[in-house]
Amino acid sequence: MNYVDGFVAAVPTADKPAYQRHCQAMGAVFKAHGALAVVDCWGDDVPEGKLTSFTMAVKREPDESIAYGWITWPSRTVRDEAWGKMQTDARFQPEQHQMPFDGKRMIFGGFQIVNRA
């Protein structure tokens, strides 16, 4: 069964082109290390919550948009090995690419697939 990494982040709306370039560059790195697919999305219908929401979770500021994405891997083992290898991949190092958002407010995690319709 496949494995999925997912994330939600707040990205300055004005930096959407830089974010897209960042996604393309990082997507190539993930794929080079075994990812099956990398999907990056830009929110255009993300409601504010009263108790919880994407916007509240990442402390979105008025000039920011919500980015949401996922990476599918053949297995958790492949994913774990890939993340280890990427730590020494020059393309993944902060000096090679600047994240166009505040990574401290990004929410991410790995997930087992329990249903696929």
Protein Blocks (a to p, Z undefined) as FASTA:
>chain_A
ZZdddddddddfklmmmmmmmmmmmmmmmmmnopabdcddddfbdccdfkbcfklmnopa
fkbccdddddddfbfklmmmmmmmmmmgmklpmklpccfbdfklpccdddddfbdZZ
